[in-house]
Amino acid sequence: MFAAYISLGKPALVIINAVLLVYWLIRFKYWVWIPMVALAANYEYIGSMYQFYNPEKDSNGNGLKVLTYNVHVFGGEITGFSAKEFAGIIEEKGVDVACFQEYRGNGDFTDKDLYNTYSRQFPYSFISHSMVIYSRYPIKQSQIVEFPNTGNGAIWADIEVNGKTVRIINVHMQTTSFDRMRGKAAQARDAHNIEAEKEIYLNYTDNLESNILRRAEQSKVIASLVNETEVPVILCGDFNDTPGTYTYETLKGDLKDGFRTAGSGYAATYRGMRNLFRIDYIFHSPSIKGIDYEVMPYEMSDHNPVFMEVSL
């Protein structure tokens, strides 16, 4: 748990050490070696969050374009406007495979309406666990991956792309429950119930640790699935954990982090907490070449969509 908490605090630690590095460089103090060592020790984490690297665009538009997005019930919007608007965005982007988490209809805009919206551009789909894999290419086989004692889970589908088979795995790991906790705490604060607010924070600490341990076990299940798969893999979804954590490293295994292979700029995907955290990913087999990677700013959910183009 100590390592898990350190990982959650890394954004702040990196920022503090970067400021200290500049401060002591300006003042020509020998203390500058402390933030230098700290930043060097976190080189892998920093590279997983920010890169200057500008990938070479050599696909000529023929690569496989994959998107993952925790749509958060499409922002809870009940008329279907948000779902339809985003469908238009990914159509313009030319997305071939779309993986959604927290996918379901709301209010007057039902699950059937949602399916009708996206099936116009994606003739193949596999839906389960409030998750979906939409595809422009045929799905040869698909399966649900159960996570015990939780509403979270994973699904996978083998799709055939120009005679090649690739397995798409869409995961939604155990939630952090952060937004729910923050909402309850705000209600207690508005009611001037300080004791209730303190109790909410204390209970959340216990839930946080329990959820971290659950994600660790869930990541082993997915890693085993990846290792047993004989075709190239694209693993994506809402991992609910940051780079450098046990969950991230276990899921990554021998796969490549798409941002590291084809991304540039800042990679944070969670819109809360001042955009400090990256918890949504696209990983791929070493045999797959990353061409382009982008975190798309879009205000429908508490997450941002992640887009990647690859060459099989």
N, C-alpha and C positions, 0 to 999 in steps of 0.2 A: 504493500500500500504506500510505503514511503516513496518508492520510485514513481508510482502513479501520480501522487500529489506533486512531485517535482516536475513531471511532464506537463501537468496542468498549469504550473507556474512558469514554464519556460518562456512564453511570450514576454512576460514582465521582466524576467531575469535577463533575457537577451537585450531588451531595450535599455535597461539600467546599465548593463555592462558596456553597451555601445556608447551611451552618454558619458560614462566614466572614461572610456578610452579617448574620446575626443577631448574631454576636459583635461585629463592628465597629459595628453600630447601637447595641448596648447600651453600648459604650464611647465612643460619639460620636467615632469616628476617621474622618478623611477618606479612609482606605484603603477605606472601604465602597464607593467607586465601582468598585473592581476587580471584586468578585463581582457587582455590579449589572450591569456591562457584560457579564460572562461569561454571566450568566443571561439577559439580554436577547438576546444573540447566539444562544442556544440555545432561544429561545422556541418554535420549531416542533417541536424534539425533545421539549421538556417537554410540549407540548400533545399529542404523539403517545403519551405515556406516562401522563399524568394529566390529568383534566378534572373541574372542579366541575359542569359543565353537566349538567342533568337533562332528558333529552328528553321532549317531550310525547307521551303515549301516546294516539294518535288512530286506531288501526287497527281497533278493535272486534273484534280477533281475525281479521281478514280478510286480513292481510298475508301475504307469503311468508316462511316461517321457514327460515333456512339455518344449518347447523352445519358447522364444519370441525374436525377433530381428528386429530392424529398419535397413533394408538392404541398404537404401540410393541408390535405383536403382542399387544394387549390385556394388557400387563404380563407376557407370557410365561406366563400362567396356563393350565394344560393341560386343565382340566375344562369350560371354557366359562362358568364362573360370572360372571366379569367382563364378558364380552361380553353375556351375557343381562341382567345388572344394568343395564348402560349402555343397552341396547335399551329397557328399561323407563323409564329416565330421560328419554330423548329422546321416547318416546311420550307421557309426561306433559307434556313441553314442547310437544308438537304440532309437532315438526320436520317440514317438508315435503321438504327436500333435505338429505342428509347426505353430506359428503365426508370420507373417511378416507384417511390415509396410513399406511404400514407396516401394511397390512391383510392379514392371512393367519391361517390356523388354526395351532394349536400342539398337539403331543402327540395325545391322544385326541380333541381337539376339532378336526376337520378343516375345510378350506375349505368343504366342502359343508355341514357343521353350522353354520358361520358364516353362510353365505348363507341357510340355512333360518331362522336366528334373525331376520335383518333383513328378509327378503323378506315376512314376515308383515305388516309395516306399510308396506313400500315395494315396490309391485308392479313398479316399473321400476328397472333398474340397468345400469351399465356398469362393468366391472371390467378392470383391466390394470395392470401395473407395480407390483403390491402397493398399488394404489390403487383406490378405488371411488367412484362417484357413485350414491347411492340417491335415488330420487324417488317421491313420491306422484303426480306428474303424468307424462303420457306423454313419452317421449324420442323426438324426431323424427329426430335423427341424432346420431352421436357419433364421436369420433376419438381416436387416440393421438398424442401429440407426443413424438417421440424426442429425447433429449439424447445426443449422441455420447460414447462412451468413459466411460460411467457407468451405474450401476444406477438412478439417479434419472430422473424424467420428469414428464410431465403428461398429463392426459386432459381432454376436454371433451365436453359434451352439451348439445344444444339441447332445452329442455323447453317444453311448451306449457301455459301457466297461464291458464285462463279466456279462451282466444282470443288471448293474447299469447305471443310467443316470447321467451325469455331464454336466453342462453348461460351455462352454468355451467362455469368452468375450474378444475380441481383440480390444484394443482402441488405437487411435492416437490422443492425445489431441492437442489443439491449439499450433502451433509452437512458439518457442522463436525468430525465424528469426535471431539468432545470427550469424550463418555462412554467411548468405546473407549480413548482415550488415558489418561483418568483411571483406568480399571480396570487397565490395564497398569502404570501408575506405582505404583498401590497394591500390586500384586503384587510389584514390584521392591522397594518400601519394606519390605513385610512380610518379604521374604527378606534384608533388610539389604544389598541390592546397590545402593549409592549410584551407582556408575558407570552401571549399566543404567538407573536412574531418570533420570539426567541426559541420557543418550542418547535416551530416550523423549521428553523435553521438547524437545530440540533437533530431533529428527525431526518432532515435531508442528508446530513453527514453520514448517518447509518445507511440510508438508501443509496447514496453515492458509492460507498464501499461495496455494498452488495451488488450493485449494477456493474461495477468494474470487474468483479470476480465472475459475474455471469458472462460478460463479454469475453473474458479470457477463455472460458470453456467453449463458448460459441465459436470463437476464432479457431479453436482446434478442430472443430467439426468441419468448418469450411476449408481449412488448410488440408485436411485429409482428403476431402473431395477433390481439391485442385491436384494433389499429388497422384490421385488415382485416375485422373482424366488423361486420356491418351491423345487428345487433339489440343491445339492451341486454345488458351483460355483468356478471356477478358473478364476480370472480376471488378465489379463496381457497386456503388451504393452508399448508404449512410452508415459509416462505421461507428459513429458516436465516440470516437477517440482520436487523439492528435498524433502526429508523427513522433516516433520514438517510444511510444507506449508498447506494452506487451501485445495488445490487440493488433496494432499497426504492423509490428515486426512479424508476428505469427501469420497474419493474413498475407503479407507481402512475400515471405518465404523466398523462393527463387524467382518470383515474378518481378517485373519492373514497375516502378511508380511512374505513371504516365506523365506527371508534371516534371519529374526529373529527366525524362527522356525527350520531351517535346514541348515543355512549357517555358514561359518567361513571365517576369513580373511577380506580383503578389498572389499567393494561392489560397488565402483564407476563404472558406465557404460558408461558415456560420455567421449569420447577419447580426446575432446578438453579441453581447460582451464586446462592443466596439470593433467588431470584425477582426478579432485576434486569433480565432481558432479555425483550423482546417480539419474537418471531420468527414468530408465527402470525397471519394476517390475513384479513379479508374486505374487499375493495375492490368498488366498484360504479360503474356509469356515472352521470354527472350527472343523467340523466333518471329514475333510480331514487331514491326518497326513503327515507332511513334513518329507521326508527321506533324501534328498540331495539337495543342492542348490549351483550353481556355476556360476560365471561370467566368460565367456570364452573369453580370449584375442584373437582377430582376427582382422586383419587390412584391411578389405574390406570396412568398413563403418566408419562414425564418431561416431558410437555406438558400444558397445560390445554385443554379444549374451548373454542371460540369460537362464540358464537351471535349471530345477527343477524336481526331482522325488518325487511322492507322493503316498500314499496308500489310496484308497477310502474306 
